[in-house]
Structures are given as structure tokens and as C-alpha cells.
């Protein structure tokens, strides 16, 4: 997604099981390569992780 993605929209590179289709490949975007998930980001489950992402998107206007 050269221009980024709208907030709340899944990445087009996610597979059906929500894994990155570009993981480990040279065409994976630099922002994804540099991302280092931390416990606060992931939470204890998927719902907590999605809530964290929603708050981040809201805070950054994405």
C-alpha cells in the first residue's frame, strides 16, 4: 500500500489466518520491518491489541 492505509482497514497483505504474506521477503515495507511489538501493544488477547491499534490510529489521525 504505497500511500498507506486508512484507519481500521486491514493491510491488503494479510492472509486469511491474519499473517503477513510479505514476512521475510525483500518487498516487505520498511515500516513493517522496523516494527518491534511490545507487551503493551499486543495486550493479553486480540481484542486488547485491536483496541491499542484503534487508540494509536485515533491519536495520529490515520
DSSP file (Angstrom, degrees, kcal/mol; ACC not computed):
  #  RESIDUE AA STRUCTURE BP1 BP2  ACC     N-H-->O    O-->H-N    N-H-->O    O-->H-N    TCO  KAPPA ALPHA  PHI   PSI    X-CA   Y-CA   Z-CA
    1    1 A X    >         0   0    0      0, 0.0     3,-2.3     0, 0.0    12,-0.0   0.000 360.0 360.0 360.0  85.8    0.0    0.0    0.0
    2    2 A X  T 3   +     0   0    0      1,-0.3     3,-0.1    27,-0.0     0, 0.0   0.778 360.0  42.3 -55.9 -32.7    2.3    2.8   -1.3
    3    3 A X  T 3  S-     0   0    0      1,-0.4    -1,-0.3     0, 0.0     2,-0.1   0.226 116.8-111.7 -98.5  13.9    0.2    5.6    0.2
    4    4 A X    <   -     0   0    0     -3,-2.3    -1,-0.4     2,-0.0     2,-0.3  -0.440  38.1 -82.5  86.5-166.5   -0.5    3.9    3.5
    5    5 A X        -     0   0    0     -2,-0.1     3,-0.1    -3,-0.1     6,-0.1  -0.979  36.8-100.7-138.9 152.1   -3.9    2.6    4.5
    6    6 A X    >   -     0   0    0     -2,-0.3     3,-1.8     1,-0.1    56,-0.1  -0.367  52.3 -89.0 -67.7 151.3   -7.0    4.1    6.1
    7    7 A X  T 3  S+     0   0    0     55,-1.5    -1,-0.1     1,-0.3     3,-0.1  -0.309 113.1  20.6 -57.8 140.7   -7.5    3.6    9.8
    8    8 A X  T 3  S+     0   0    0      1,-0.2     2,-0.5    -3,-0.1    -1,-0.3   0.350  95.3 116.7  82.0  -6.8   -9.5    0.5   10.6
    9    9 A X    <   -     0   0    0     -3,-1.8    -1,-0.2     1,-0.0     3,-0.1  -0.830  66.3-124.3 -96.4 127.2   -8.7   -1.2    7.3
   10   10 A X        -     0   0    0     -2,-0.5    -4,-0.1     1,-0.1     2,-0.1  -0.309  36.4 -93.2 -64.4 152.1   -6.6   -4.4    7.4
   11   11 A X    >   -     0   0    0      1,-0.1     3,-1.6    -6,-0.1    -1,-0.1  -0.407  28.1-129.6 -61.9 140.1   -3.4   -4.5    5.4
   12   12 A X  T 3  S+     0   0    0      1,-0.3    -1,-0.1    -3,-0.1    -2,-0.1   0.655 104.8  65.1 -68.1 -13.8   -4.0   -6.0    2.0
   13   13 A X  T 3  S+     0   0    0      5,-0.0     8,-2.6     2,-0.0     2,-0.3   0.397  74.5 113.7 -91.0   3.7   -1.1   -8.3    2.6
   14   14 A X  B <   -A   20   0A   0     -3,-1.6     6,-0.2     6,-0.2     2,-0.1  -0.574  60.5-138.6 -76.2 136.1   -2.7  -10.2    5.5
   15   15 A X    >   -     0   0    0      4,-2.9     3,-2.2    -2,-0.3    -1,-0.1  -0.281  34.7 -90.8 -81.8 175.5   -3.5  -13.8    4.8
   16   16 A X  T 3  S+     0   0    0      1,-0.3    -1,-0.1     2,-0.1    -2,-0.1   0.792 130.9  51.4 -59.3 -29.1   -6.8  -15.5    5.8
   17   17 A X  T 3  S-     0   0    0      2,-0.1    -1,-0.3     0, 0.0    -2,-0.0   0.152 123.1-107.0 -96.4  20.7   -5.1  -16.5    9.1
   18   18 A X  S <  S+     0   0    0     -3,-2.2     2,-0.3     1,-0.2    -2,-0.1   0.763  75.1 135.1  64.5  31.5   -4.0  -12.9    9.7
   19   19 A X        -     0   0    0     -6,-0.0    -4,-2.9     4,-0.0     2,-0.4  -0.777  64.2 -98.4-105.2 155.4   -0.3  -13.4    9.0
   20   20 A X  B >   -A   14   0A   0     -2,-0.3     3,-0.8    -6,-0.2    -6,-0.2  -0.588  22.6-157.6 -75.4 123.4    1.8  -11.2    6.8
   21   21 A X  T 3  S+     0   0    0     -8,-2.6    -1,-0.2    -2,-0.4    -7,-0.1   0.648  94.1  49.1 -73.3 -14.6    2.2  -12.5    3.3
   22   22 A X  T >  S+     0   0    0     -9,-0.2     3,-2.7     5,-0.1     6,-0.3   0.403  75.7 137.0-104.8   1.5    5.4  -10.5    2.9
   23   23 A X  T <  S+     0   0    0     -3,-0.8     3,-0.1     1,-0.3     4,-0.0  -0.255  80.6   6.2 -55.6 128.0    7.1  -11.5    6.1
   24   24 A X  T 3  S+     0   0    0      1,-0.3     2,-0.3     2,-0.0    -1,-0.3   0.443 104.2 119.0  80.3  -0.2   10.8  -12.2    5.4
   25   25 A X  S X  S-     0   0    0     -3,-2.7     3,-1.8     1,-0.1    -1,-0.3  -0.735  72.2-123.6-100.8 149.5   10.5  -11.0    1.8
   26   26 A X  T 3  S+     0   0    0     -2,-0.3    -1,-0.1     1,-0.3    -2,-0.0   0.760 108.1  61.1 -62.9 -24.9   12.5   -8.1    0.4
   27   27 A X  T 3  S+     0   0    0     -5,-0.1    -1,-0.3     2,-0.1     2,-0.2   0.477  73.8 118.9 -82.9  -0.5    9.4   -6.3   -0.7
   28   28 A X  S <  S-     0   0    0     -3,-1.8     5,-0.1    -6,-0.3    -5,-0.0  -0.480  77.8-102.0 -64.2 131.6    8.1   -6.0    2.8
   29   29 A X    >>  -     0   0    0     -2,-0.2     4,-2.0     1,-0.1     3,-0.6  -0.194  21.2-123.4 -59.3 146.1    7.7   -2.3    3.7
   30   30 A X  H 3> S+     0   0    0      1,-0.3     4,-2.5     2,-0.2     5,-0.2   0.857 110.4  59.8 -58.5 -38.0   10.5   -0.8    5.9
   31   31 A X  H 3> S+     0   0    0      1,-0.2     4,-0.9     2,-0.2    -1,-0.3   0.875 108.0  45.6 -61.1 -36.1    7.9    0.4    8.5
   32   32 A X  H <4 S+     0   0    0     -3,-0.6     3,-0.3     2,-0.2    -1,-0.2   0.880 110.6  52.6 -73.1 -39.0    6.8   -3.2    9.0
   33   33 A X  H  < S+     0   0    0     -4,-2.0    -2,-0.2     1,-0.2    -1,-0.2   0.896 111.8  46.7 -62.3 -40.4   10.4   -4.5    9.1
   34   34 A X  H  < S+     0   0    0     -4,-2.5    -1,-0.2    -5,-0.2    -2,-0.2   0.678  85.7 111.5 -77.7 -18.0   11.3   -1.9   11.9
   35   35 A X     <  -     0   0    0     -4,-0.9     2,-0.5    -3,-0.3    -3,-0.0  -0.380  45.2-173.2 -64.1 127.0    8.1   -2.6   13.9
   36   36 A X        -     0   0    0     -2,-0.2    -1,-0.1     2,-0.0    -2,-0.0  -0.877  18.1-141.3-121.8  95.9    9.0   -4.3   17.2
   37   37 A X        -     0   0    0     -2,-0.5     2,-0.3     4,-0.1     3,-0.0  -0.247  18.2-163.9 -58.9 142.7    5.8   -5.3   19.1
   38   38 A X    >>  -     0   0    0      1,-0.1     4,-1.9     0, 0.0     3,-0.8  -0.837  35.2-101.2-122.7 161.4    5.9   -4.8   22.8
   39   39 A X  H 3> S+     0   0    0     -2,-0.3     4,-2.6     1,-0.3    -1,-0.1   0.867 121.8  54.3 -52.0 -40.4    3.6   -6.3   25.5
   40   40 A X  H 34 S+     0   0    0      1,-0.2    -1,-0.3     2,-0.2     4,-0.1   0.859 109.5  48.7 -63.3 -33.8    1.6   -3.0   25.8
   41   41 A X  H <4 S+     0   0    0     -3,-0.8    -1,-0.2     1,-0.2    -2,-0.2   0.876 118.1  38.0 -72.6 -38.9    1.0   -3.1   22.1
   42   42 A X  H  < S-     0   0    0     -4,-1.9     7,-0.5     1,-0.1     3,-0.4   0.764  88.6-170.7 -87.5 -26.9   -0.2   -6.7   22.0
   43   43 A X     <  -     0   0    0     -4,-2.6    -1,-0.1    -5,-0.3    -2,-0.1  -0.195  50.3 -60.2  64.0-162.8   -2.1   -6.9   25.2
   44   44 A X  S    S+     0   0    0      1,-0.1     2,-0.3    -4,-0.1    -1,-0.2   0.538 114.9   4.4 -95.7  -8.8   -3.3  -10.2   26.6
   45   45 A X  S  > S-     0   0    0     -3,-0.4     4,-2.0     1,-0.1     5,-0.2  -0.952  86.3 -83.8-162.3 177.4   -5.5  -11.0   23.6
   46   46 A X  H  > S+     0   0    0     -2,-0.3     4,-2.7     1,-0.2     5,-0.2   0.885 121.6  55.1 -60.3 -42.0   -6.6  -10.0   20.1
   47   47 A X  H  > S+     0   0    0      1,-0.2     4,-2.1     2,-0.2    -1,-0.2   0.900 109.1  47.4 -61.6 -41.4   -9.3   -7.6   21.4
   48   48 A X  H  > S+     0   0    0      2,-0.2     4,-2.1     1,-0.2    -1,-0.2   0.896 111.8  50.7 -67.0 -39.5   -6.8   -5.7   23.6
   49   49 A X  H  X S+     0   0    0     -4,-2.0     4,-2.2    -7,-0.5    -2,-0.2   0.915 111.0  48.2 -64.0 -42.6   -4.3   -5.5   20.7
   50   50 A X  H  X S+     0   0    0     -4,-2.7     4,-2.4     1,-0.2    -1,-0.2   0.866 109.5  53.0 -67.2 -35.5   -7.0   -4.1   18.4
   51   51 A X  H  X S+     0   0    0     -4,-2.1     4,-2.2    -5,-0.2    -1,-0.2   0.902 108.8  50.3 -64.5 -40.5   -8.1   -1.6   21.0
   52   52 A X  H  X S+     0   0    0     -4,-2.1     4,-2.3     2,-0.2    -2,-0.2   0.923 111.5  48.1 -62.6 -44.4   -4.4   -0.4   21.3
   53   53 A X  H  X S+     0   0    0     -4,-2.2     4,-2.8     2,-0.2    -2,-0.2   0.905 110.0  51.9 -63.3 -41.5   -4.2    0.0   17.5
   54   54 A X  H  X S+     0   0    0     -4,-2.4     4,-2.3     1,-0.2    -1,-0.2   0.913 110.5  48.4 -61.7 -42.6   -7.5    1.9   17.4
   55   55 A X  H  X S+     0   0    0     -4,-2.2     4,-2.3     2,-0.2    -1,-0.2   0.904 112.2  49.3 -64.4 -41.0   -6.2    4.3   20.0
   56   56 A X  H  X S+     0   0    0     -4,-2.3     4,-1.7     2,-0.2     6,-0.2   0.929 111.6  48.3 -63.7 -45.6   -3.0    4.8   18.1
   57   57 A X  H  X>S+     0   0    0     -4,-2.8     5,-1.7     1,-0.2     4,-0.8   0.903 112.6  49.0 -62.1 -41.0   -4.8    5.4   14.8
   58   58 A X  H  <5S+     0   0    0     -4,-2.3     3,-0.5     1,-0.2    -1,-0.2   0.895 111.4  49.8 -65.3 -39.9   -7.1    7.9   16.6
   59   59 A X  H  <5S+     0   0    0     -4,-2.3    -1,-0.2     1,-0.2    -2,-0.2   0.788 116.2  41.5 -70.0 -27.9   -4.1    9.7   18.2
   60   60 A X  H  <5S-     0   0    0     -4,-1.7    -1,-0.2    -5,-0.2    -2,-0.2   0.447 107.2-120.3-101.8  -0.9   -2.2   10.0   14.9
   61   61 A X  T  <5       0   0    0     -4,-0.8    -3,-0.2    -3,-0.5    -4,-0.1   0.734 360.0 360.0  71.7  21.5   -5.1   10.9   12.7
   62   62 A X      <       0   0    0     -5,-1.7   -55,-1.5    -6,-0.2    -4,-0.2   0.442 360.0 360.0 -90.0 360.0   -4.7    7.9   10.5
